[in-house]
Amino acid sequence: KSGSGKTTFLKLLSGLIKPDSGRIVVNDKVLYQDDKINVRTRARKIAYIFQHDNLFPHLNVERNINIGLDDNNSENISTWLGRFGLKDIRKSRVTNLSGGERQRIALIRALLHNPGLLMLDEAFSSLDEESKNLLYVEVKNVLDNYSGHTILVTHDYKEAIKLADEIYYLADH
């Protein structure tokens, strides 16, 4: 349900917000423990894809994907764009892309950072049904070959069934 804490949970995991107390462990690594340990957001090896793609509108596709990467990933970018059928838009401005194309670009950018945990927060909610269904197939293929873990937050049970291996229901009690 809305307001049950799904996005807050993801922000706590990623380090975007700090818990009042407690312990956060991801992939056997303590990320937070009662103010004694608080691993910086960038050092957590977590990729977070928001409901809205968070791409930079003044940059083209390639430059958006390359943000935050340490070295030239030109070959990797080409490979990933090809996997998602987006090779022809490499130099396009993101403002000229559809919602589905923008979400694929955000996903490519996230995966090129080799995160141990990939988090998708209502990442497909702004897309029409046809775009969602096409993207589900592409994303499922990528996630099946992804070595890390994924958390998908969604209100759409059908989406969860299509993409998830396990489903958890978060409720505000």
Backbone as a printed PyTorch tensor [residue, N CA C, xyz], in Angstrom:
tensor([[[  0.8310,  -1.1920,   0.0000],
         [  0.0000,   0.0000,   0.0000],
         [  0.8700,   1.2480,   0.0000]],

        [[  0.3110,   2.3190,  -0.5080],
         [  0.9990,   3.6020,  -0.4290],
         [  1.1780,   3.9830,   1.0290]],

        [[  2.3410,   4.5180,   1.3560],
         [  2.6040,   4.9610,   2.7160],
         [  3.0780,   3.8940,   3.6720]],

        [[  3.3210,   2.6690,   3.1730],
         [  3.7500,   1.6000,   4.0720],
         [  5.2560,   1.6110,   4.3290]],

        [[  6.0000,   2.4350,   3.6070],
         [  7.4280,   2.5610,   3.8820],
         [  8.3510,   1.9380,   2.8520]],

        [[  7.8230,   1.6080,   1.6910],
         [  8.6430,   0.9460,   0.6660],
         [  9.8180,   1.8100,   0.2310]],

        [[  9.5450,   3.0400,  -0.1370],
         [ 10.6070,   3.9310,  -0.6040],
         [ 11.5440,   4.2840,   0.5480]],

        [[ 11.0250,   4.4660,   1.7270],
         [ 11.8650,   4.7300,   2.8960],
         [ 12.8270,   3.5670,   3.1210]],

        [[ 12.3370,   2.3520,   2.9890],
         [ 13.1720,   1.1500,   3.1260],
         [ 14.3380,   1.1950,   2.1320]],

        [[ 14.0590,   1.5290,   0.8790],
         [ 15.1120,   1.5980,  -0.1350],
         [ 16.1010,   2.7170,   0.1680]],

        [[ 15.5920,   3.8500,   0.6130],
         [ 16.4820,   4.9680,   0.9380],
         [ 17.3810,   4.6350,   2.1270]],

        [[ 16.8630,   3.8820,   3.0930],
         [ 17.6900,   3.4350,   4.2160],
         [ 18.7910,   2.4880,   3.7340]],

        [[ 18.4320,   1.5330,   2.8830],
         [ 19.4270,   0.6000,   2.3570],
         [ 20.5300,   1.3240,   1.5870]],

        [[ 20.1300,   2.3060,   0.7820],
         [ 21.0880,   2.9930,  -0.0870],
         [ 21.9200,   4.0340,   0.6450]],

        [[ 21.4960,   4.4350,   1.8330],
         [ 22.2240,   5.4580,   2.5730],
         [ 21.7550,   6.8600,   2.2800]],

        [[ 20.6630,   7.0070,   1.5360],
         [ 20.1370,   8.3420,   1.2500],
         [ 19.5070,   8.9800,   2.4830]],

        [[ 19.0090,   8.1400,   3.3890],
         [ 18.5740,   8.6360,   4.6930],
         [ 19.1900,   7.7510,   5.7700]],

        [[ 19.3890,   8.3310,   6.9310],
         [ 20.0400,   7.6360,   8.0430],
         [ 18.9770,   7.1640,   9.0340]],

        [[ 19.0640,   5.9120,   9.4520],
         [ 18.0980,   5.4310,  10.4500],
         [ 18.3570,   6.0610,  11.8230]],

        [[ 17.3350,   6.0540,  12.6490],
         [ 17.4920,   6.5480,  14.0170],
         [ 18.3290,   5.5860,  14.8440]],

        [[ 18.1850,   4.2960,  14.5510],
         [ 18.9450,   3.2680,  15.2550],
         [ 18.8390,   1.9780,  14.4520]],

        [[ 19.5480,   0.9680,  14.8980],
         [ 19.4390,  -0.3350,  14.2690],
         [ 20.6750,  -0.7440,  13.5000]],

        [[ 20.4630,  -1.7090,  12.6100],
         [ 21.5610,  -2.3060,  11.8600],
         [ 21.0730,  -2.6230,  10.4520]],

        [[ 21.8940,  -2.3010,   9.4560],
         [ 21.5840,  -2.6260,   8.0620],
         [ 22.7280,  -3.4580,   7.5110]],

        [[ 22.3870,  -4.6540,   7.0470],
         [ 23.3800,  -5.5660,   6.4800],
         [ 22.8970,  -5.9720,   5.0930]],

        [[ 23.7650,  -5.7990,   4.0870],
         [ 23.4480,  -6.1880,   2.7190],
         [ 24.5970,  -7.0340,   2.1940]],

        [[ 24.2750,  -8.1980,   1.6630],
         [ 25.2980,  -9.1140,   1.1410],
         [ 26.3940,  -9.3660,   2.1770]],

        [[ 25.9980,  -9.6140,   3.4110],
         [ 26.8940,  -9.9070,   4.5350],
         [ 27.8250,  -8.7600,   4.9270]],

        [[ 27.5460,  -7.5590,   4.4600],
         [ 28.3570,  -6.3920,   4.8120],
         [ 27.5090,  -5.4330,   5.6490]],

        [[ 28.0220,  -5.0710,   6.8200],
         [ 27.3160,  -4.1270,   7.6770],
         [ 27.4720,  -2.7340,   7.0760]],

        [[ 26.3300,  -2.1230,   6.7280],
         [ 26.3300,  -0.7860,   6.1430],
         [ 26.0180,   0.2900,   7.1700]],

        [[ 25.2850,  -0.1010,   8.1990],
         [ 24.9390,   0.8420,   9.2610],
         [ 24.7480,   0.0690,  10.5500]],

        [[ 25.2780,   0.6570,  11.6410],
         [ 25.0260,   0.0670,  12.9470],
         [ 25.1110,   1.1570,  14.0090]],

        [[ 23.9580,   1.5780,  14.4840],
         [ 23.8300,   2.5010,  15.6240],
         [ 24.8810,   3.6050,  15.6600]],

        [[ 25.0800,   4.3210,  14.5830],
         [ 26.0190,   5.4360,  14.4890],
         [ 27.4940,   5.0230,  14.6250]],

        [[ 27.7760,   3.7530,  14.8790],
         [ 29.1700,   3.2960,  14.9520],
         [ 29.7080,   3.0330,  13.5490]],

        [[ 28.8340,   2.5210,  12.7010],
         [ 29.1960,   2.2420,  11.3070],
         [ 28.1400,   2.9080,  10.4350]],

        [[ 28.5960,   3.6580,   9.4440],
         [ 27.6810,   4.2590,   8.4820],
         [ 28.4390,   4.4120,   7.1590]],

        [[ 28.3870,   3.3720,   6.3460],
         [ 29.0990,   3.3540,   5.0710],
         [ 28.4980,   4.4150,   4.1540]],

        [[ 29.3710,   5.2130,   3.5260],
         [ 28.9260,   6.2570,   2.6000],
         [ 28.0690,   5.6450,   1.4900]],

        [[ 27.1210,   6.4160,   1.0130],
         [ 26.2000,   5.9620,  -0.0320],
         [ 26.9500,   5.4000,  -1.2350]],

        [[ 27.9200,   6.1250,  -1.7440],
         [ 28.6530,   5.7090,  -2.9420],
         [ 29.4210,   4.3990,  -2.7240]],

        [[ 29.8480,   4.1520,  -1.5030],
         [ 30.6420,   2.9610,  -1.2050],
         [ 29.7900,   1.7210,  -0.9580]],

        [[ 28.4850,   1.8500,  -0.9740],
         [ 27.6070,   0.7140,  -0.6550],
         [ 27.4160,  -0.2660,  -1.8080]],

        [[ 27.8370,   0.0860,  -3.0130],
         [ 27.6740,  -0.7880,  -4.1880],
         [ 26.2030,  -1.1350,  -4.4220]],

        [[ 25.3680,  -0.1100,  -4.2870],
         [ 23.9300,  -0.2550,  -4.4960],
         [ 23.5130,   0.7020,  -5.6060]],

        [[ 22.7790,   0.2040,  -6.5650],
         [ 22.2230,   1.0490,  -7.6240],
         [ 20.7300,   1.2100,  -7.3580]],

        [[ 20.2620,   2.4320,  -7.4800],
         [ 18.8850,   2.7660,  -7.1430],
         [ 18.2440,   3.4230,  -8.3590]],

        [[ 17.2400,   2.7760,  -8.9300],
         [ 16.5000,   3.3420, -10.0550],
         [ 15.1480,   3.7980,  -9.5310]],

        [[ 14.9270,   5.0880,  -9.6550],
         [ 13.7360,   5.7090,  -9.1040],
         [ 12.5520,   5.5680, -10.0620]],

        [[ 11.3920,   5.9720,  -9.5800],
         [ 10.1750,   5.9530, -10.3880],
         [ 10.3650,   6.8040, -11.6350]],

        [[ 11.0070,   7.9270, -11.4770],
         [ 11.3490,   8.7740, -12.6120],
         [ 12.8400,   8.5820, -12.8410]],

        [[ 13.2430,   8.4730, -14.0550],
         [ 14.5670,   7.9830, -14.4420],
         [ 15.7720,   8.7560, -13.9040]],

        [[ 15.6180,   9.9990, -13.4930],
         [ 16.7190,  10.8080, -12.9710],
         [ 17.8930,  10.9500, -13.9390]],

        [[ 17.5910,  11.0300, -15.2150],
         [ 18.6210,  11.2970, -16.2050],
         [ 18.8350,  12.8090, -16.2920]],

        [[ 19.9830,  13.1960, -16.8060],
         [ 20.3110,  14.6070, -16.9450],
         [ 19.8630,  15.0740, -18.3230]],

        [[ 18.8790,  15.9810, -18.3890],
         [ 18.2850,  16.3620, -19.6700],
         [ 19.2460,  17.0870, -20.6170]],

        [[ 20.2870,  17.6980, -20.1050],
         [ 21.2240,  18.4420, -20.9510],
         [ 22.3120,  17.5450, -21.5540]],

        [[ 22.3260,  16.2680, -21.1750],
         [ 23.3330,  15.3400, -21.6860],
         [ 22.7070,  14.3440, -22.6540]],

        [[ 23.5250,  13.8290, -23.5610],
         [ 23.0300,  12.7990, -24.4630],
         [ 23.0290,  11.4420, -23.7480]],

        [[ 22.5500,  10.4260, -24.4210],
         [ 22.4190,   9.0880, -23.8400],
         [ 23.7690,   8.5750, -23.3300]],

        [[ 24.7780,   8.6270, -24.1880],
         [ 26.0960,   8.0920, -23.8160],
         [ 26.6650,   8.7960, -22.5850]],

        [[ 26.5630,  10.1050, -22.5450],
         [ 27.1080,  10.8490, -21.4090],
         [ 26.3020,  10.5900, -20.1360]],

        [[ 24.9930,  10.3860, -20.2580],
         [ 24.1790,  10.0220, -19.1030],
         [ 24.6140,   8.6720, -18.5400]],

        [[ 24.8450,   7.7170, -19.4110],
         [ 25.2540,   6.3840, -18.9630],
         [ 26.6280,   6.4350, -18.3130]],

        [[ 27.5190,   7.2520, -18.8420],
         [ 28.9070,   7.3060, -18.3900],
         [ 29.1050,   8.0350, -17.0630]],

        [[ 28.0740,   8.6980, -16.5530],
         [ 28.2100,   9.4610, -15.3110],
         [ 28.5940,   8.5410, -14.1560]],

        [[ 29.6550,   8.9490, -13.4700],
         [ 30.0920,   8.2180, -12.2880],
         [ 30.9640,   7.0110, -12.5630]],

        [[ 31.1760,   6.6780, -13.8190],
         [ 32.0490,   5.5520, -14.1410],
         [ 33.4910,   6.0350, -14.1550]],

        [[ 34.3960,   5.2110, -13.6910],
         [ 35.7840,   5.6220, -13.5160],
         [ 36.5900,   5.6800, -14.8020]],

        [[ 36.3070,   4.8160, -15.7300],
         [ 37.0960,   4.8050, -16.9520],
         [ 36.1780,   4.8220, -18.1710]],

        [[ 36.7690,   4.8480, -19.3380],
         [ 35.9900,   4.8930, -20.5780],
         [ 35.3140,   3.5480, -20.8060]],

        [[ 34.0200,   3.5430, -20.7830],
         [ 33.2310,   2.3250, -20.9620],
         [ 32.5340,   2.2980, -22.3140]],

        [[ 33.1460,   2.9080, -23.3010],
         [ 32.5230,   3.0490, -24.6100],
         [ 32.0660,   1.7050, -25.1790]],

        [[ 32.9110,   0.6950, -25.0760],
         [ 32.5600,  -0.6270, -25.6050],
         [ 31.4210,  -1.2470, -24.8080]],

        [[ 31.4880,  -1.1400, -23.4840],
         [ 30.4090,  -1.6660, -22.6400],
         [ 29.0940,  -0.9530, -22.9100]],

        [[ 29.1660,   0.3570, -23.0900],
         [ 27.9550,   1.1260, -23.3730],
         [ 27.3290,   0.6490, -24.6710]],

        [[ 28.1480,   0.4510, -25.6960],
         [ 27.6300,  -0.0530, -26.9830],
         [ 26.9820,  -1.4190, -26.8260]],

        [[ 27.6400,  -2.2850, -26.0710],
         [ 27.1020,  -3.6330, -25.8460],
         [ 25.7410,  -3.5620, -25.1670]],

        [[ 25.6370,  -2.7620, -24.0950],
         [ 24.3810,  -2.6520, -23.3580],
         [ 23.2940,  -1.9940, -24.1880]],

        [[ 23.6430,  -0.9530, -24.9210],
         [ 22.6460,  -0.3110, -25.7830],
         [ 22.1230,  -1.3120, -26.8100]],

        [[ 23.0110,  -2.1490, -27.3430],
         [ 22.6060,  -3.1800, -28.2930],
         [ 21.6730,  -4.2050, -27.6650]],

        [[ 21.9600,  -4.6020, -26.4310],
         [ 21.1090,  -5.5820, -25.7320],
         [ 19.6840,  -5.0750, -25.5700]],

        [[ 19.5530,  -3.7600, -25.3950],
         [ 18.2310,  -3.1640, -25.2090],
         [ 17.6740,  -2.5580, -26.4860]],

        [[ 18.3140,  -2.8350, -27.6240],
         [ 17.8250,  -2.3300, -28.8970],
         [ 17.8910,  -0.8170, -29.0140]],

        [[ 18.9060,  -0.2080, -28.4140],
         [ 19.0000,   1.2490, -28.3670],
         [ 20.2700,   1.8020, -29.0170]],

        [[ 20.9690,   0.9900, -29.8070],
         [ 22.2470,   1.4270, -30.3830],
         [ 22.1380,   2.7110, -31.1910]],

        [[ 21.0300,   2.8940, -31.8810],
         [ 20.8720,   4.0550, -32.7650],
         [ 20.6490,   5.3650, -32.0240]],

        [[ 20.4380,   5.3160, -30.6980],
         [ 20.1480,   6.5590, -29.9650],
         [ 21.3060,   6.9980, -29.0720]],

        [[ 22.4540,   6.4350, -29.2500],
         [ 23.6180,   6.6990, -28.4010],
         [ 23.9060,   8.1970, -28.2330]],

        [[ 23.7950,   8.9590, -29.3110],
         [ 24.1200,  10.3940, -29.2700],
         [ 22.8730,  11.2700, -29.1000]],

        [[ 21.7170,  10.6640, -28.9440],
         [ 20.4660,  11.4180, -28.7930],
         [ 20.3780,  12.0730, -27.4160]],

        [[ 19.7010,  13.2060, -27.3820],
         [ 19.4210,  13.8340, -26.0940],
         [ 18.3050,  13.0400, -25.4140]],

        [[ 18.4030,  12.8880, -24.1180],
         [ 17.4130,  12.0790, -23.4150],
         [ 16.0280,  12.7110, -23.4350]],

        [[ 15.9630,  14.0130, -23.6540],
         [ 14.6590,  14.6780, -23.7150],
         [ 13.8670,  14.2540, -24.9450]],

        [[ 14.5250,  13.6360, -25.9150],
         [ 13.8530,  13.1800, -27.1420],
         [ 13.4340,  11.7110, -27.0660]],

        [[ 13.6150,  11.0670, -25.9270],
         [ 13.3440,   9.6350, -25.7990],
         [ 11.9860,   9.3790, -25.1480]],

        [[ 11.4650,   8.1940, -25.4070],
         [ 10.2250,   7.7710, -24.7520],
         [ 10.5230,   7.3950, -23.3000]],

        [[  9.4810,   7.2400, -22.5110],
         [  9.6430,   6.8430, -21.1140],
         [ 10.3350,   5.4920, -20.9800]],

        [[  9.9790,   4.5450, -21.8400],
         [ 10.5970,   3.2190, -21.8090],
         [ 12.0780,   3.2800, -22.1530]],

        [[ 12.4240,   4.0890, -23.1440],
         [ 13.8380,   4.2450, -23.5130],
         [ 14.6140,   4.8820, -22.3650]],

        [[ 14.0210,   5.8490, -21.7280],
         [ 14.6910,   6.5290, -20.6120],
         [ 14.9260,   5.5680, -19.4410]],

        [[ 13.9540,   4.7210, -19.1510],
         [ 14.1310,   3.7610, -18.0590],
         [ 15.2080,   2.7290, -18.4110]],

        [[ 15.2840,   2.3320, -19.6750],
         [ 16.3440,   1.4030, -20.0870],
         [ 17.7170,   2.0510, -19.9440]],

        [[ 17.8120,   3.3340, -20.2670],
         [ 19.0780,   4.0560, -20.1100],
         [ 19.4620,   4.1060, -18.6280]],

        [[ 18.4970,   4.3880, -17.7650],
         [ 18.7630,   4.4090, -16.3180],
         [ 19.2240,   3.0320, -15.8370]],

        [[ 18.6190,   1.9740, -16.3510],
         [ 19.0010,   0.6170, -15.9680],
         [ 20.4170,   0.2880, -16.4440]],

        [[ 20.7410,   0.6480, -17.6690],
         [ 22.0990,   0.4230, -18.1920],
         [ 23.1090,   1.1570, -17.3130]],

        [[ 22.8330,   2.4080, -17.0140],
         [ 23.7500,   3.1950, -16.1760],
         [ 23.9540,   2.5030, -14.8320]],

        [[ 22.8880,   2.0290, -14.2380],
         [ 22.9920,   1.3590, -12.9410],
         [ 23.8130,   0.0790, -13.0350]],

        [[ 23.5530,  -0.7410, -14.0270],
         [ 24.2260,  -2.0340, -14.1480],
         [ 25.7090,  -1.9040, -14.4830]],

        [[ 26.0900,  -0.8590, -15.2030],
         [ 27.5050,  -0.6640, -15.5320],
         [ 28.3510,  -0.3460, -14.2980]],

        [[ 27.7120,  -0.0050, -13.1970],
         [ 28.4360,   0.2230, -11.9470],
         [ 28.6700,  -1.0800, -11.1870]],

        [[ 28.2100,  -2.1980, -11.7340],
         [ 28.3580,  -3.5200, -11.1100],
         [ 27.9140,  -3.5280,  -9.6490]],

        [[ 26.6800,  -3.1270,  -9.3900],
         [ 26.2280,  -3.0930,  -7.9990],
         [ 25.9970,  -4.5020,  -7.4540]],

        [[ 26.1850,  -4.6480,  -6.1630],
         [ 25.8370,  -5.9070,  -5.5120],
         [ 24.3440,  -6.0060,  -5.2820]],

        [[ 23.6900,  -4.8290,  -5.2680],
         [ 22.2430,  -4.7600,  -5.0710],
         [ 21.6720,  -3.7180,  -6.0250]],

        [[ 20.6880,  -4.1190,  -6.7820],
         [ 19.9750,  -3.2290,  -7.7010],
         [ 18.5710,  -3.0300,  -7.1460]],

        [[ 18.1860,  -1.7640,  -6.9540],
         [ 16.8640,  -1.4700,  -6.4090],
         [ 16.0630,  -0.6840,  -7.4360]],

        [[ 14.8630,  -1.1690,  -7.7210],
         [ 13.9560,  -0.5220,  -8.6710],
         [ 12.7170,  -0.0800,  -7.8990]],

        [[ 12.5170,   1.2260,  -7.8160],
         [ 11.4040,   1.7780,  -7.0450],
         [ 10.3160,   2.2610,  -7.9930]],

        [[  9.3010,   1.4410,  -8.1970],
         [  8.2020,   1.7810,  -9.1140],
         [  8.7480,   2.2290, -10.4680]],

        [[  9.7950,   1.5460, -10.9350],
         [ 10.5330,   1.9710, -12.1210],
         [  9.7200,   1.9250, -13.4150]],

        [[  8.6150,   1.2050, -13.4160],
         [  7.8330,   1.0610, -14.6430],
         [  6.4610,   1.7230, -14.5510]],

        [[  6.1840,   2.3740, -13.4410],
         [  4.8280,   2.8810, -13.1960],
         [  4.4110,   4.0040, -14.1380]],

        [[  5.3670,   4.7260, -14.6980],
         [  5.0010,   5.8450, -15.5670],
         [  4.8620,   5.4350, -17.0340]],

        [[  4.9880,   4.1420, -17.3140],
         [  4.9310,   3.6650, -18.6970],
         [  3.5450,   3.1330, -19.0470]],

        [[  3.2050,   3.2030, -20.3290],
         [  1.9550,   2.6070, -20.7850],
         [  2.1080,   1.0780, -20.7920]],

        [[  0.9960,   0.3690, -20.8670],
         [  1.0020,  -1.0970, -20.7620],
         [  1.8820,  -1.7720, -21.8170]],

        [[  1.8140,  -1.3120, -23.0510],
         [  2.6100,  -1.9210, -24.1130],
         [  4.1010,  -1.7470, -23.8410]],

        [[  4.5140,  -0.5540, -23.4460],
         [  5.9230,  -0.3030, -23.1310],
         [  6.3630,  -1.1320, -21.9360]],

        [[  5.5020,  -1.2170, -20.9170],
         [  5.8250,  -2.0240, -19.7400],
         [  6.0750,  -3.4690, -20.1270]],

        [[  5.1650,  -4.0450, -20.9010],
         [  5.2880,  -5.4600, -21.2620],
         [  6.5460,  -5.7450, -22.0680]],

        [[  6.9160,  -4.8350, -22.9720],
         [  8.1650,  -5.0000, -23.7210],
         [  9.3720,  -4.8870, -22.8010]],

        [[  9.3280,  -3.9290, -21.8950],
         [ 10.4410,  -3.7180, -20.9840],
         [ 10.5760,  -4.8620, -19.9800]],

        [[  9.4680,  -5.4430, -19.5450],
         [  9.5190,  -6.5810, -18.6280],
         [ 10.3620,  -7.7110, -19.2060]],

        [[ 10.1460,  -8.0170, -20.4810],
         [ 10.8880,  -9.1090, -21.1250],
         [ 12.3790,  -8.7930, -21.1360]],

        [[ 12.7230,  -7.5630, -21.5320],
         [ 14.1310,  -7.1670, -21.5810],
         [ 14.7570,  -7.1900, -20.1910]],

        [[ 14.0710,  -6.6170, -19.2240],
         [ 14.6020,  -6.5340, -17.8720],
         [ 14.7340,  -7.9290, -17.2610]],

        [[ 13.7580,  -8.7790, -17.4750],
         [ 13.8190, -10.1430, -16.9360],
         [ 15.0390, -10.8740, -17.4880]],

        [[ 15.3150, -10.7290, -18.7900],
         [ 16.5030, -11.3620, -19.3840],
         [ 17.7790, -10.8450, -18.7430]],

        [[ 17.8430,  -9.5330, -18.5260],
         [ 19.0290,  -8.9410, -17.9030],
         [ 19.1660,  -9.4270, -16.4660]],

        [[ 18.0790,  -9.4030, -15.7090],
         [ 18.1430,  -9.7990, -14.3020],
         [ 18.4640, -11.2780, -14.1330]],

        [[ 18.0270, -12.1030, -15.0610],
         [ 18.3460, -13.5270, -14.9900],
         [ 19.8480, -13.7790, -15.1190]],

        [[ 20.5610, -12.8560, -15.7710],
         [ 22.0030, -12.9980, -15.9610],
         [ 22.8140, -12.0690, -15.0520]],

        [[ 22.1550, -11.3580, -14.1870],
         [ 22.7960, -10.4140, -13.2750],
         [ 23.2460, -11.1720, -12.0340]],

        [[ 24.4970, -10.9660, -11.6240],
         [ 25.0460, -11.7460, -10.5100],
         [ 24.6680, -11.1840,  -9.1400]],

        [[ 24.1840,  -9.9580,  -9.0760],
         [ 23.8030,  -9.3720,  -7.7950],
         [ 22.3620,  -9.6830,  -7.4390]],

        [[ 21.8890,  -9.0070,  -6.4190],
         [ 20.5070,  -9.1550,  -5.9780],
         [ 19.7000,  -7.9460,  -6.4350]],

        [[ 18.3950,  -8.1320,  -6.5590],
         [ 17.5130,  -7.0590,  -6.9930],
         [ 16.3340,  -6.9560,  -6.0370]],

        [[ 15.9870,  -5.7240,  -5.7110],
         [ 14.7440,  -5.4500,  -4.9850],
         [ 13.8840,  -4.6090,  -5.9150]],

        [[ 12.7140,  -5.1080,  -6.2100],
         [ 11.7520,  -4.4130,  -7.0610],
         [ 10.5720,  -3.9990,  -6.1950]],

        [[ 10.3430,  -2.7050,  -6.0890],
         [  9.1870,  -2.1990,  -5.3520],
         [  8.1210,  -1.8550,  -6.3730]],

        [[  6.9270,  -2.3900,  -6.1580],
         [  5.8340,  -2.1430,  -7.0880],
         [  4.4980,  -2.2620,  -6.3650]],

        [[  3.5030,  -1.5520,  -6.8910],
         [  2.1190,  -1.7160,  -6.4490],
         [  1.4150,  -2.7380,  -7.3300]],

        [[  2.0640,  -3.1170,  -8.4140],
         [  1.4650,  -3.9560,  -9.4500],
         [  1.8510,  -5.4210,  -9.2290]],

        [[  0.9000,  -6.1990,  -8.7220],
         [  1.1550,  -7.6090,  -8.4310],
         [  1.5460,  -8.3780,  -9.6900]],

        [[  0.9350,  -8.0520, -10.8350],
         [  1.2700,  -8.7270, -12.0920],
         [  2.7260,  -8.4730, -12.4690]],

        [[  3.1960,  -7.2600, -12.2310],
         [  4.5940,  -6.9160, -12.4940],
         [  5.5150,  -7.7590, -11.6110]],

        [[  5.1660,  -7.8730, -10.3520],
         [  5.9700,  -8.6670,  -9.4230],
         [  6.0260, -10.1270,  -9.8730]],

        [[  4.9020, -10.6720, -10.2950],
         [  4.8500, -12.0630, -10.7570],
         [  5.7730, -12.2590, -11.9650]],

        [[  5.7680, -11.2920, -12.8830],
         [  6.5710, -11.4130, -14.1030],
         [  8.0660, -11.3010, -13.8420]],

        [[  8.4610, -10.5150, -12.8470],
         [  9.8760, -10.2060, -12.6710],
         [ 10.5410, -10.8480, -11.4610]],

        [[  9.7800, -11.2120, -10.4580],
         [ 10.3810, -11.6290,  -9.1910],
         [ 10.4780, -13.1370,  -9.0230]],

        [[ 11.4990, -13.5440,  -8.2990],
         [ 11.6290, -14.9340,  -7.8680],
         [ 10.9400, -15.1420,  -6.5180]],

        [[ 10.9810, -14.1100,  -5.6910],
         [ 10.3160, -14.1270,  -4.3910],
         [  9.5410, -12.8280,  -4.2400]],

        [[  8.4000, -12.9080,  -3.5500],
         [  7.5800, -11.7100,  -3.3470],
         [  7.3280, -11.5490,  -1.8450]],

        [[  7.5470, -10.3150,  -1.3820],
         [  7.2680,  -9.9510,   0.0010],
         [  6.2680,  -8.8180,  -0.0150]],

        [[  5.3770,  -8.8410,   0.9160],
         [  4.3450,  -7.8130,   1.0140],
         [  4.6860,  -6.9440,   2.2170]],

        [[  4.8490,  -5.6460,   1.9980],
         [  5.1700,  -4.7210,   3.0590],
         [  3.8960,  -3.9850,   3.4580]],

        [[  3.5550,  -4.0960,   4.7340],
         [  2.3440,  -3.4530,   5.2220],
         [  2.6900,  -2.5780,   6.4180]],

        [[  1.9320,  -1.5370,   6.5940],
         [  2.1080,  -0.6270,   7.7150],
         [  1.1600,  -1.0700,   8.8240]],

        [[  1.6950,  -1.7400,   9.8200],
         [  0.8610,  -2.2240,  10.9370],
         [  1.1750,  -1.4710,  12.1890]]])
